[in-house]
Amino acid sequence: MTPTALALQLLNGLASASALFLVAAGLTLIFGVTRVVNFAHGSLFMLGAYLAWTFGGLFGDGLLAHWSSVLAAAAVVAVIGVAVEALLLKRLYAAPELLQLTATFGVVLIVRDAALAIWGAEDKLGPRVPLLDGTVELAGRAIPEYDLFLVAVGPLVLVGLTWLVTRTRFGMLVRAASENRVLAAALGVRQALLFSAVFALGAGLAGLAGALQLPREPANLNMDLAVVAEAFVVTVVGGLGSIPGAFLAALIIGLVKAVCIGLGTVEIGGFAVAFPRLTLVAEFVVMAIVLAAKPHGLLGVPPPVLATTPLAEQREHVRVPGRRAAIVAALAFGALALLPLGSDDYLLVLATDVLVATLFAASLQFIMGPGGMTSFGHAAYFGVGAYAAALAFRHGWPMLASLALAPIAALVAALFLGLFAVRLAGVYLAMLTLAFAQIVWSVVFQWDAFTGGSNGLVGIWPPEWLAGRERFYLFGLVVLAAALLLLARIVHSPFGFALRAVRDSSLRAAAVGIDVRAIQWRAFALAGAFAGLAGGLYAFSKGSISPETLAIPRSVDALVMVLLGGLNALAGPLLGAAAFTWMQDELSRATDYWRAATGAVILLIVLAFPQGIGGALARLRLPAPWRAP
């Protein structure tokens, strides 16, 4: 590629970076003040695009009408953001990040189905912008005038936000709340009003970004998750709460993507490297590199200690399972073993899905409950295990040997990521796991010759001795029982209690001689291995796998199952997996808007039953002095 063509491609990257900065600026501003990780920020961006299209049709053509529709869309999204903050997030300011992420994901599902009901499934293409609908000739190439306009918007918004934060009374209150909101409240700052104002500003910026993006990209139902993943990356790379950091990160990511597109396919060491394909994962690679070197981002600082009550830090009455627990487990195993006697094939398929989901959720519960580590990309190990088993089976390995390879491959992947993950905590840890999952997904999605690419792998059926739904269900039940028994032994072993000590106070644990990072690294690897075993079972139960096995929604499903069952409940994974699988199956058959119904159930769980089904049962069963606060 010629230098001129590369420069023009970089200019296009700057336009994309500018639009991305608008979304990330609102996200980082909200986090800096409220410490809420708003996963629904992408939904606000999507609503901005749809509302701009709607207002454009109402206001008509012309320059004034177009910019009126853009501003009206941003204003309406700001109001929607305030409503979400007042009705939902205000109740979760002191809640753990897991509950915040899960609750805002419920909002994502509700907003997506609301958009489907209002605007339909078709893409909505916006009109060209008056006076900016032409092109500019640069070095013999045509550059859209609107792209040049967007290049200027980002720096202007940065200057405006910087002035607002550093030169106004509102900015002084924002900075005070960002540094220590407890002390700010003690000095008379009206936090409720301040938080609502900050949420309105952040949501308005997201809506403005969506409205400005409409002439470049049609409004569609997939905009929310796509942009929120990139916005999270920008926010984390720049440093949570840092607006200049978000601008710098957006520039870096936009330019890196532009360079990848501009380079095209390059011959390196005899291999043809298609750099444009790297755009699927470029931002996550950048984030992984930055977090490995600077755990709090480029311009970020360690967050202040807040008066919160994370689930992992609530008083937990740990009791080693005794005879009664063994009897209950044996009865449950016996009842599940008798299920094939009165079930049809459909129910057995659903029950097998519950077994796989239970093991997957149990692996995540292990590091989130006793381990106190949040993983937002746990599907990576599930997918690695599934693909390892499928590839081994297709290359002639027996099924049992292929299944045994699944946890080993996932263990190796978790050991690698764990080297970097144990240096992080909170949102930074969650986002690093998400970055790793997206990188693995990109490799699987694009490596057609080895993984089958987007088509996946088919023909992964169990041998004749396990043919039939009943036999495979019973086989899966035995594998699940053995895995859960092993996990229970680990959780209640000296290693498990050392892991809890690290979770509750890493400083005290280190003071008594516990190697904090070594304990967390081993826990991370063990969780990955059990998730890989679940992935191997999944491959043989379905007979095929695809890149969706590693996608973000599968990681979110595991998070919801853990929360639904109870983070510290012994039977939580089984309860959560059974309830979530049944709920999804029933709702998807009952209504076209099953996502909204699922989101409503998620919100109900977060607000009314934050300890999940298992936690609620434990509160009823334990004597009053031992109930969690």
Secondary structure, DSSP 8 states (H G I E B T S, - for coil): --HHHHHHHHHHHHHHHHHHHHHHHHHHHHHHHH----TTHHHHHHHHHHHHHHHHHHH-SSHHHHHHHHHHHHHHHHHHHHHHHHHTGGGGTTS-HHHHHHHHHHHHHHHHHHHHHHH-SS-B-----TTSSSEEEETTEEEEHHHHHHHHHHHHHHHHHHHHHHHSHHHHHHHHHHHHHHHHHHTT--HHHHHHHHHHHHHHHHHHHHHHHTTTS-B-TTHHHHHHHHHHHHHHHH-TT-HHHHHHHHHHHHHHHHHHHHH-EEEETTEEEEGGGGGGTHHHHHHHHHHHH-TT-SS-----------GGGS--------HHHHHHHHHHHHHHHTGGGG--HHHHHHHHHHHHHHHHHHHHHHHHTTS----S-THHHHHHHHHHHHHHHHTT--HHHHHHHHHHHHHHHHHHHHHHHTT--HHHHHHHHHHHHHHHHHHHHH-HHHH-GGG-EE-----GGG-SHHHHHHHHHHHHHHHHHHHHHHHTSHHHHHHHHHHH-HHHHHHTT--HHHHHHHHHHHHHHHHHHHHHHHHHHHSEE-GGGGSHHHHHHHHHHHHHH-TT-TTHHHHHHHHHHHHHHHHHHH-TTHHHHHHHHHHHHHHH-TTHHHHHHHHHHS-GGGS--
